[in-house]
Amino acid sequence: MVRPVTDDLFQLNGKIALVTGASGGLGCHFAKLLAQRGATVILTARRTALIEEAAEQIHKNGGRAHSFTMDVTDEHAVSDTFAAVESRVGAPDIVINNSGIVIGEAALKIDQSEWDRVINTNLRGVWTVAREAGKRLVAAQRGGSLINVASILGLRVAKGVSSYAISKAGVIQMTRALSLEWARYQIRVNAIAPGFILTDFNRDYFDSGAGDDTIAQIPQRRVGVPSDLDGTLLLLASDASSYMTGSVVVIDGGHLNSSL
């Protein structure tokens, strides 16, 4: 039977979605988007005031949201947060593994402590959240959707960001490995690999001459905006992608292909 393609296909009514790194940038945008589509959203991050403010904005717009302070590099904090969310709201059906940091430094110059910060947040933190979500879904005998936020720098390289590129390459392989192991439990694990997306964190760079040079290398000749990721995120979060797992979806204006 062919299921009709309607707007309802991408609705998330009745779903609980947990978003890491939701205090700003893409994470906050993702949380608001999921709430607009009917999900009850759990915003997590280390910056408590910012996720409380974002949750309040969602409430004012008619959505449902809760905020929980969580550091993804602390496995006990992750476990405790998932337990608190499950007790207070319910077990998440959707997890957006978005936490990440960038330290722009050449490989011969980066301090070991800075390397550790990047790997602990971008790779170990993503692993910790993914495994906690997977353990709870398996125990509950429920399926779900886990979406890891990778980067095109996990598929190509650039100078001065080796730690970031290595961490995101690890996220991509993690996505594929977990999708293989968890498919039998109806847990789908996919990733998005954005190119350059304009946020408050990089706005000054893209307003500079160096930013103009970067944009000139993108085939579409523009930097992306957060809404450019909306369709893919909703596809992977919803039942519209029920037969997708282990996929890495590149959203970059053609940038990856231009470097091959």
C-alpha positions as a Markdown table, in Angstrom:
| # | Residue | x | y | z |
|---|---|---|---|---|
| 1 | Met | 0.0 | 0.0 | 0.0 |
| 2 | Val | 1.4 | 3.4 | -0.9 |
| 3 | Arg | 1.3 | 5.9 | 1.9 |
| 4 | Pro | 0.2 | 9.4 | 0.7 |
| 5 | Val | 2.8 | 12.1 | 1.0 |
| 6 | Thr | 1.1 | 14.7 | 3.2 |
| 7 | Asp | 2.3 | 17.3 | 5.7 |
| 8 | Asp | 1.2 | 14.9 | 8.5 |
| 9 | Leu | 4.0 | 12.5 | 7.4 |
| 10 | Phe | 6.5 | 14.8 | 9.2 |
| 11 | Gln | 4.4 | 15.5 | 12.3 |
| 12 | Leu | 5.9 | 14.5 | 15.6 |
| 13 | Asn | 2.8 | 14.6 | 17.8 |
| 14 | Gly | 3.2 | 12.4 | 20.8 |
| 15 | Lys | 6.9 | 12.1 | 20.5 |
| 16 | Ile | 9.5 | 13.2 | 23.1 |
| 17 | Ala | 12.7 | 14.7 | 21.6 |
| 18 | Leu | 15.9 | 15.3 | 23.5 |
| 19 | Val | 18.3 | 17.8 | 22.1 |
| 20 | Thr | 21.9 | 18.3 | 23.4 |
| 21 | Gly | 23.8 | 21.5 | 23.0 |
| 22 | Ala | 20.4 | 23.3 | 22.9 |
| 23 | Ser | 21.6 | 26.6 | 24.6 |
| 24 | Gly | 22.2 | 28.3 | 21.2 |
| 25 | Gly | 23.1 | 27.9 | 17.5 |
| 26 | Leu | 21.7 | 24.8 | 15.8 |
| 27 | Gly | 20.7 | 23.0 | 18.9 |
| 28 | Cys | 18.3 | 25.8 | 20.0 |
| 29 | His | 17.0 | 26.0 | 16.4 |
| 30 | Phe | 16.4 | 22.2 | 16.3 |
| 31 | Ala | 14.5 | 22.3 | 19.6 |
| 32 | Lys | 12.1 | 25.0 | 18.4 |
| 33 | Leu | 11.6 | 23.2 | 15.1 |
| 34 | Leu | 10.7 | 19.9 | 16.7 |
| 35 | Ala | 8.3 | 21.7 | 19.1 |
| 36 | Gln | 6.6 | 23.4 | 16.2 |
| 37 | Arg | 6.0 | 19.9 | 14.7 |
| 38 | Gly | 4.3 | 18.6 | 17.8 |
| 39 | Ala | 7.1 | 17.0 | 19.8 |
| 40 | Thr | 7.6 | 17.6 | 23.5 |
| 41 | Val | 11.2 | 18.9 | 23.6 |
| 42 | Ile | 13.8 | 18.3 | 26.2 |
| 43 | Leu | 16.5 | 21.0 | 25.9 |
| 44 | Thr | 19.9 | 20.1 | 27.5 |
| 45 | Ala | 23.1 | 22.0 | 27.8 |
| 46 | Arg | 25.6 | 23.2 | 30.4 |
| 47 | Arg | 24.3 | 26.8 | 30.3 |
| 48 | Thr | 21.2 | 26.6 | 32.4 |
| 49 | Ala | 19.9 | 30.1 | 31.9 |
| 50 | Leu | 19.9 | 29.9 | 28.1 |
| 51 | Ile | 18.0 | 26.6 | 27.9 |
| 52 | Glu | 15.5 | 27.8 | 30.4 |
| 53 | Glu | 15.0 | 30.9 | 28.2 |
| 54 | Ala | 14.6 | 28.9 | 25.1 |
| 55 | Ala | 12.1 | 26.5 | 26.7 |
| 56 | Glu | 10.1 | 29.5 | 27.8 |
| 57 | Gln | 10.0 | 30.9 | 24.3 |
| 58 | Ile | 8.7 | 27.5 | 23.1 |
| 59 | His | 6.0 | 27.6 | 25.7 |
| 60 | Lys | 5.0 | 31.1 | 24.6 |
| 61 | Asn | 4.6 | 29.9 | 21.1 |
| 62 | Gly | 2.3 | 27.1 | 22.2 |
| 63 | Gly | 4.8 | 24.3 | 22.3 |
| 64 | Arg | 5.9 | 21.9 | 25.1 |
| 65 | Ala | 9.4 | 22.0 | 26.4 |
| 66 | His | 11.5 | 21.2 | 29.5 |
| 67 | Ser | 15.1 | 22.2 | 30.2 |
| 68 | Phe | 17.7 | 20.0 | 32.0 |
| 69 | Thr | 21.3 | 21.0 | 32.7 |
| 70 | Met | 23.6 | 18.4 | 31.3 |
| 71 | Asp | 27.3 | 18.1 | 30.5 |
| 72 | Val | 27.8 | 15.4 | 27.8 |
| 73 | Thr | 31.4 | 14.9 | 28.9 |
| 74 | Asp | 30.2 | 13.6 | 32.3 |
| 75 | Glu | 28.8 | 10.1 | 31.9 |
| 76 | His | 27.1 | 10.2 | 35.3 |
| 77 | Ala | 25.4 | 13.5 | 34.5 |
| 78 | Val | 24.2 | 12.0 | 31.2 |
| 79 | Ser | 22.7 | 8.9 | 33.0 |
| 80 | Asp | 21.2 | 11.0 | 35.8 |
| 81 | Thr | 19.6 | 13.4 | 33.3 |
| 82 | Phe | 18.1 | 10.6 | 31.2 |
| 83 | Ala | 16.7 | 9.1 | 34.4 |
| 84 | Ala | 15.2 | 12.5 | 35.4 |
| 85 | Val | 13.7 | 13.1 | 32.0 |
| 86 | Glu | 12.2 | 9.6 | 31.9 |
| 87 | Ser | 10.7 | 10.1 | 35.4 |
| 88 | Arg | 9.4 | 13.6 | 34.8 |
| 89 | Val | 8.4 | 13.6 | 31.1 |
| 90 | Gly | 8.9 | 10.2 | 29.6 |
| 91 | Ala | 11.5 | 8.3 | 27.7 |
| 92 | Pro | 12.8 | 10.2 | 24.6 |
| 93 | Asp | 11.8 | 8.7 | 21.2 |
| 94 | Ile | 14.1 | 11.1 | 19.4 |
| 95 | Val | 17.6 | 12.2 | 20.4 |
| 96 | Ile | 19.4 | 14.9 | 18.5 |
| 97 | Asn | 23.1 | 14.5 | 19.4 |
| 98 | Asn | 24.2 | 18.0 | 18.7 |
| 99 | Ser | 26.8 | 19.1 | 21.3 |
| 100 | Gly | 30.1 | 20.1 | 19.8 |
| 101 | Ile | 33.0 | 22.6 | 20.0 |
| 102 | Val | 35.6 | 23.8 | 17.5 |
| 103 | Ile | 39.2 | 24.8 | 18.4 |
| 104 | Gly | 41.0 | 26.2 | 15.4 |
| 105 | Glu | 44.6 | 25.3 | 15.8 |
| 106 | Ala | 47.3 | 23.5 | 13.8 |
| 107 | Ala | 48.1 | 20.0 | 14.8 |
| 108 | Leu | 51.6 | 20.9 | 15.9 |
| 109 | Lys | 50.4 | 23.8 | 18.0 |
| 110 | Ile | 47.2 | 22.5 | 19.7 |
| 111 | Asp | 47.6 | 21.8 | 23.4 |
| 112 | Gln | 46.8 | 18.3 | 24.6 |
| 113 | Ser | 44.2 | 19.8 | 26.9 |
| 114 | Glu | 42.5 | 21.5 | 24.0 |
| 115 | Trp | 42.6 | 18.3 | 21.9 |
| 116 | Asp | 41.0 | 16.4 | 24.8 |
| 117 | Arg | 38.2 | 19.0 | 25.1 |
| 118 | Val | 37.3 | 18.6 | 21.4 |
| 119 | Ile | 37.4 | 14.8 | 21.5 |
| 120 | Asn | 35.6 | 14.5 | 24.9 |
| 121 | Thr | 32.8 | 16.8 | 23.7 |
| 122 | Asn | 32.4 | 15.9 | 20.0 |
| 123 | Leu | 33.1 | 12.2 | 20.1 |
| 124 | Arg | 33.1 | 10.8 | 23.6 |
| 125 | Gly | 30.1 | 13.0 | 24.5 |
| 126 | Val | 28.1 | 11.9 | 21.5 |
| 127 | Trp | 29.0 | 8.3 | 22.2 |
| 128 | Thr | 27.9 | 8.6 | 25.9 |
| 129 | Val | 24.5 | 10.2 | 25.0 |
| 130 | Ala | 23.9 | 7.7 | 22.1 |
| 131 | Arg | 24.7 | 4.7 | 24.3 |
| 132 | Glu | 22.5 | 5.9 | 27.2 |
| 133 | Ala | 19.6 | 6.5 | 24.8 |
| 134 | Gly | 20.1 | 3.1 | 23.2 |
| 135 | Lys | 20.3 | 1.2 | 26.5 |
| 136 | Arg | 17.0 | 2.8 | 27.7 |
| 137 | Leu | 15.2 | 2.2 | 24.4 |
| 138 | Val | 16.3 | -1.5 | 24.3 |
| 139 | Ala | 15.3 | -2.0 | 27.9 |
| 140 | Ala | 11.8 | -0.5 | 27.2 |
| 141 | Gln | 11.5 | -2.6 | 24.0 |
| 142 | Arg | 10.8 | 0.6 | 22.0 |
| 143 | Gly | 12.2 | 1.9 | 18.8 |
| 144 | Gly | 13.4 | 5.4 | 18.3 |
| 145 | Ser | 15.5 | 7.8 | 16.1 |
| 146 | Leu | 19.0 | 9.0 | 17.0 |
| 147 | Ile | 20.4 | 11.8 | 14.9 |
| 148 | Asn | 24.0 | 12.6 | 15.2 |
| 149 | Val | 25.2 | 16.0 | 14.0 |
| 150 | Ala | 28.4 | 15.4 | 12.1 |
| 151 | Ser | 30.1 | 17.7 | 9.6 |
| 152 | Ile | 31.4 | 17.7 | 6.0 |
| 153 | Leu | 34.8 | 18.0 | 7.8 |
| 154 | Gly | 34.2 | 14.4 | 8.8 |
| 155 | Leu | 34.3 | 13.5 | 5.1 |
| 156 | Arg | 36.9 | 16.0 | 3.9 |
| 157 | Val | 39.7 | 18.0 | 5.6 |
| 158 | Ala | 40.7 | 21.6 | 6.1 |
| 159 | Lys | 43.8 | 23.2 | 7.6 |
| 160 | Gly | 43.8 | 24.2 | 11.2 |
| 161 | Val | 40.9 | 22.1 | 12.5 |
| 162 | Ser | 42.4 | 18.6 | 12.6 |
| 163 | Ser | 40.9 | 17.8 | 16.0 |
| 164 | Tyr | 37.4 | 18.8 | 14.9 |
| 165 | Ala | 37.7 | 16.9 | 11.6 |
| 166 | Ile | 38.9 | 13.8 | 13.4 |
| 167 | Ser | 36.1 | 13.9 | 16.0 |
| 168 | Lys | 33.4 | 14.3 | 13.3 |
| 169 | Ala | 34.9 | 11.5 | 11.2 |
| 170 | Gly | 34.5 | 9.4 | 14.4 |
| 171 | Val | 30.9 | 10.5 | 14.7 |
| 172 | Ile | 30.2 | 9.3 | 11.2 |
| 173 | Gln | 31.7 | 5.9 | 11.8 |
| 174 | Met | 29.9 | 5.7 | 15.1 |
| 175 | Thr | 26.6 | 6.3 | 13.3 |
| 176 | Arg | 27.2 | 3.5 | 10.9 |
| 177 | Ala | 28.4 | 1.1 | 13.6 |
| 178 | Leu | 25.4 | 1.7 | 16.0 |
| 179 | Ser | 22.9 | 1.6 | 13.1 |
| 180 | Leu | 24.1 | -1.9 | 12.3 |
| 181 | Glu | 24.0 | -3.1 | 15.9 |
| 182 | Trp | 20.7 | -1.5 | 16.8 |
| 183 | Ala | 18.6 | -2.1 | 13.7 |
| 184 | Arg | 17.2 | -5.3 | 15.3 |
| 185 | Tyr | 15.7 | -3.1 | 18.1 |
| 186 | Gln | 14.1 | -0.7 | 15.6 |
| 187 | Ile | 16.4 | 2.0 | 16.7 |
| 188 | Arg | 17.4 | 4.1 | 13.7 |
| 189 | Val | 20.8 | 5.9 | 13.8 |
| 190 | Asn | 21.5 | 8.5 | 11.2 |
| 191 | Ala | 23.6 | 11.6 | 10.8 |
| 192 | Ile | 23.5 | 14.9 | 9.2 |
| 193 | Ala | 26.8 | 16.4 | 7.9 |
| 194 | Pro | 26.3 | 20.2 | 7.5 |
| 195 | Gly | 28.6 | 22.4 | 5.6 |
| 196 | Phe | 29.1 | 26.0 | 6.7 |
| 197 | Ile | 25.9 | 27.2 | 8.4 |
| 198 | Leu | 25.5 | 30.7 | 9.6 |
| 199 | Thr | 25.0 | 31.1 | 13.4 |
| 200 | Asp | 25.8 | 33.7 | 16.0 |
| 201 | Phe | 29.0 | 31.7 | 16.6 |
| 202 | Asn | 30.5 | 32.3 | 13.2 |
| 203 | Arg | 28.7 | 35.5 | 12.0 |
| 204 | Asp | 31.7 | 37.7 | 12.5 |
| 205 | Tyr | 33.9 | 35.4 | 10.4 |
| 206 | Phe | 31.4 | 35.3 | 7.5 |
| 207 | Asp | 31.2 | 39.1 | 7.6 |
| 208 | Ser | 35.0 | 39.3 | 7.0 |
| 209 | Gly | 37.2 | 38.9 | 4.0 |
| 210 | Ala | 38.2 | 35.4 | 5.0 |
| 211 | Gly | 34.5 | 34.5 | 5.1 |
| 212 | Asp | 34.0 | 35.8 | 1.6 |
| 213 | Asp | 36.9 | 33.6 | 0.4 |
| 214 | Thr | 35.2 | 30.6 | 2.0 |
| 215 | Ile | 31.8 | 31.4 | 0.5 |
| 216 | Ala | 33.5 | 31.6 | -3.0 |
| 217 | Gln | 34.5 | 28.0 | -2.6 |
| 218 | Ile | 30.9 | 26.8 | -2.1 |
| 219 | Pro | 29.2 | 26.0 | -5.5 |
| 220 | Gln | 25.9 | 27.7 | -4.5 |
| 221 | Arg | 28.0 | 30.8 | -3.6 |
| 222 | Arg | 26.3 | 31.3 | -0.3 |
| 223 | Val | 26.6 | 30.1 | 3.3 |
| 224 | Gly | 23.8 | 28.0 | 4.7 |
| 225 | Val | 21.3 | 29.1 | 7.3 |
| 226 | Pro | 19.8 | 26.8 | 10.0 |
| 227 | Ser | 16.5 | 26.4 | 8.2 |
| 228 | Asp | 18.4 | 24.7 | 5.4 |
| 229 | Leu | 18.7 | 21.7 | 7.7 |
| 230 | Asp | 15.0 | 21.6 | 8.7 |
| 231 | Gly | 13.7 | 19.2 | 6.0 |
| 232 | Thr | 16.4 | 16.7 | 6.6 |
| 233 | Leu | 16.1 | 16.8 | 10.4 |
| 234 | Leu | 12.3 | 16.3 | 10.2 |
| 235 | Leu | 12.7 | 13.5 | 7.8 |
| 236 | Leu | 15.1 | 11.6 | 10.1 |
| 237 | Ala | 13.2 | 12.4 | 13.2 |
| 238 | Ser | 9.8 | 11.3 | 11.9 |
| 239 | Asp | 8.4 | 8.0 | 10.7 |
| 240 | Ala | 8.9 | 9.3 | 7.1 |
| 241 | Ser | 12.4 | 7.8 | 7.4 |
| 242 | Ser | 11.3 | 4.5 | 8.9 |
| 243 | Tyr | 13.5 | 2.5 | 6.5 |
| 244 | Met | 16.5 | 4.7 | 6.8 |
| 245 | Thr | 19.4 | 3.8 | 9.2 |
| 246 | Gly | 23.1 | 4.3 | 8.9 |
| 247 | Ser | 22.7 | 7.2 | 6.5 |
| 248 | Val | 24.9 | 10.3 | 6.5 |
| 249 | Val | 23.1 | 13.2 | 4.8 |
| 250 | Val | 25.3 | 16.0 | 3.5 |
| 251 | Ile | 23.8 | 19.5 | 3.5 |
| 252 | Asp | 26.4 | 21.9 | 2.2 |
| 253 | Gly | 25.5 | 23.7 | -1.0 |
| 254 | Gly | 27.7 | 21.3 | -3.0 |
| 255 | His | 30.9 | 22.1 | -1.0 |
| 256 | Leu | 32.0 | 18.5 | -0.4 |
| 257 | Asn | 31.7 | 17.6 | -4.1 |
| 258 | Ser | 33.8 | 20.7 | -5.1 |
| 259 | Ser | 36.7 | 19.4 | -3.0 |
| 260 | Leu | 36.7 | 15.8 | -4.4 |
